[in-house]
Every structure is written in C-alpha cells, then in structure tokens.
Amino acid sequence: MKRLYFVVEGFTEREFVNKTLLPYFVSKGIYDVRAVEITTSKGHKGGLANYQHLKTDIDNILKSEREIIVTTFIDFFRIPSSMPKYLELNSKPTIDSKIDLLELGMSQSINDHRFVPYIQKHEFEALLFSSKEGFKLMYDDPRIVKDLCDIVDEFENPEDINTRPEFAPSKRLINTLANRGEKYDKVAEGNLIADEIGLEIIMEKCLRFKNWIDKLVNLVLT
C-alpha cells in the first residue's frame, strides 16, 4: 500500500492531519499517513513564504520512495506571488477557478502523477465554521458563541466565508474574540474546535475539501 504524505504550512495543519485526518484514513485501511511542515530554512519549518521551499520539499519526498502519494495542505488566503501561474489569477472570475489555476500550476511544476496539489479555500479556519458545536465547547462567553454561530448560519458552505480579505475565516475569529476582550490562539484552539466538530460533518459541509479527501483515499488504495 502507498504511503500518504501531507506537506503542510504549519503546526496547526500538521496536528489536524495527525489528530483528525489520520483516524479517518485508518478507518479506510490506510495506516501510513505522515505530515511534514514546509522547510523554510536550515533548521526551521512552517509557513509558506516562497513556492520554491514547498517545491523542494515535495520533490525530495517523491525522490525518497516509489510507493507514495504526496499532497499539500496550504491556504489560498495570502498565498505567495511566487506560486506558479499566480500572475494569471486576474483572468479567472471566481475563487474556485483561481485555486484550480494555482493547483494546475503546481501540478505542472512538480510533474509527477503521485502528486496531488490541494489549496484550502480560503484557509484552515474555514473548516471550523462547519458546525456550531466546536465554538460552544471552546468558548464560555455566550456573546462569543452567538457571534460565531451567527456566521455559521450565514454561510451554507463554510468554504465560501471570505467576502473580503478582512473577513477571512481567521480574521472573523480574531475580531470576534477581540471584540469581547479575548485572543484567538490558532495552535491551541483550532484543532480542539475541529475535533469537536468531527471530520464527517466537516466533509459534509465542505464539499471541495471532501472531494480532496476522497481522491486521496482512492489513490492510496489503488
């Protein structure tokens, strides 16, 4: 069976793979799942500031063995201009078509059938708005819970949350908590919220995300 590698932006995404995605893959009979953060410089990992760093990591993993599937888990929000086909984004009318273009550029750049590019629309925090339950568990202040639950009610598909950059999912979390005198801690809170929601609900609400997960399962098992 093929090994599955996720190349991710940072610690939060790595923990999401290890704690939320891994049990799901195990339930499908896929046991060798690994997440690695992007190498930014010697001895340092995390963050996507330059596409070349990401490409180098992907190329190195693909060279390491034959029976492998490599994918990415990176955010569209604030994606660097060094990404392949970035300069062509203005020719695309929708966020989905822009992401598709960037993923195509990555696929052509890596040029390996074992590589599956994936860019999260708009960012990791979008997944946290799949259900109200995570917010109800995480926050004691009923005003915070109500404000965040109102956002859940506003969008049928959490992947559509981002009418403007200042309203990106993470910005909404940061601003909602700041308005009530609290601070959003992505590392400490993000995965606890996701774990409370559960992957099945996230996949039910976030179809683009679900299609990616389904594709990975099929590729690893064939």
N, C-alpha and C positions, 0 to 999 in steps of 0.2 A: 504494500500500500504506500502511496505517496505521502511524504511529509508536507505539512502545510505551514508556511511562514507568513507572518504579517510584519511588514515594515511600517512602523507607526511613528507619529510625531513626537509623542512624549510618554511620560509615566502613566498619565491617566488612561490613555488609549491602550497602553500595554496591559494595565490592570483590567481593563474592560475585556480584552481578549482572554486573559488568563482566568478571570473570575466569572464572566458572563457568557462569552462565546465558547470557551473550552467545554463546559458541561454539555452544551447543545451538540457540539461536534462528537463528543464521546457517545452521546445518545444515538448518534447515527453510525457508530462504529469507527469513528476517526479519532485516534488516540494520540497521534504525534502532531501536536499543534504548538507552534512557538511564536513569540512576539519579540521583536527587536526594535529598539529606538534608533532613529537615524543618527549616524555618526556625523557630528558637526566639525570636530577637530580631534586631534590626538588626545585620547583620554576623556573626551566629552561627547555626550549623546543627548538627543532631544531637540526638537524644533526643526522647522523646515524653512530655512532662510535662502537656500540655494539648491536648485534642482540637481546639480552635479553631485552633491552629497548623497541625495536619495538614489540617484542612478548608480553610483559607485557601490553602495550597499547592496542594491538589488543584483547588480552584475556579479558581485563577489559571492552572494548566496547561491545564485544559479550555477556558478562555476564549481561550487563545493560538492555537488552530487547531482545525479541524474533524475532519480525518482522524487520529484519535488514540485510543489506548486507555490509560487510566491505572489503575494498580493500586497496592496498598500492600504493604509487607513489614515488618510490625511484630509484636512479641511479645505473646502473651497474658499471659505472666508479668509481673506488676507493671504491667499496663495501667492508665492513669489513670481515676479515677472520673468524669471529665468526658466519657467516651465515651457516645454515645447508647445508651440502654437499659441502662446499667450498673446502675441501681437495680433492674432486673428480673432480674438474674442469679440471685438466690437461688431463683427459681421454676423454674430449669432443673436437672435432676438430674445431668447429665454435663458434662464439659469441652467435648465436641464441641457439645452443644446450647447451651452458654453462648457459645462462639465464634460459632456460627451466629446467635445473637441479636444479638451485637455487630456482626457483619458486616451483618445486616439493618438495624440502626440506622444504620450508616454509609451504606448504600445509599440509605435513605430520606432521610437528611440531605443527601447530595450530589445525589440525584435527577437522575441523568444516565446514560443507557444505555451510555455509553462508559466508565463507571467500574466496576471490578471490585474490591471490597474483599477483602483477604486478611489474616488474622491467623495467624501461625505458632503452632502448638501444640507445645510450650509456649513455646519460644523458639528462636532460631537454632541454638544449640548442640545441640539435639535431632538435627539433621541429621548432626552429626559422629559420632554413635553408630550410623550406618548400616552401618559396617564397622570391622573391627579394623585395617585396613591404614594408615589415617591416623595412628593412635596409634603403630603400630610404626615408622613413618617419623619421627614428630616427636620421640619421647622415647627417650633412650638407657638410662634406668634400667629394667631389666626388671621391677622391682616396680611401677612406674607403669603400664607396658604391661599387666601382668597384671591390676591392679586395674581399669583401664578396659575391658579386654577382657571381664572378668567381667560388667561392666554390659551390654556388648553382648549377651552370651549370655543375660542375664536377661530382656531385652525383645525379643520378636519384631518389634514395631513401635517404633522409636525415638521416635515421636511420643507414646508412652504414658509416657515417662520423666518422672515428677514425682508421686510418691505423696504428697508434702507439699512446701510451698514450699522448705523447707531441702534438699530432694532434687531440685530443678530441675536440668536438664542442666548449666547453667553452674556451679551450686553443687557438683555432683558432680565436675566438672573441677577447680574451685578447691580443694576439700577434698582430693581425691586427690593433687594436686600438693603442697599444703601439708603433708600428712602425710609427704611424702618430702623436704621442705625446698626445694621449688621453687614458682614462681608462674606461674599461667596468664595469658598475655597474649593477650586476645581478638583484638586487632588483628593482632598478628604471627603468631599460631598458627592461629586459626580457619580462615582461608581456605587456608592450606597443607594443613591436615588435609582440608578439603573437596575441594581439588584432587586430592589423592592418592586419595581415595575414588572420585571421578568422579560426574558427575550421574546417569548411568544407574543406578548402584547406589543412590544416594540416592532416586531416583524409584521404584525397585523396592521399597525398604523403607518409604518414607514415602508412603502412598497419598493422604493428604489433600493433601500437597504436590504430588504428581504430578497430581492432578485439577486443581489450580490452574494448573499449567504447561500442561497440555493445553488447558484452557479458553482461556488467553491465546493460544496458537498458533492455535486455531480462530477466535477473534475477529479477530485481526490479518489473517489470510489471507482472511477472507470480506468 
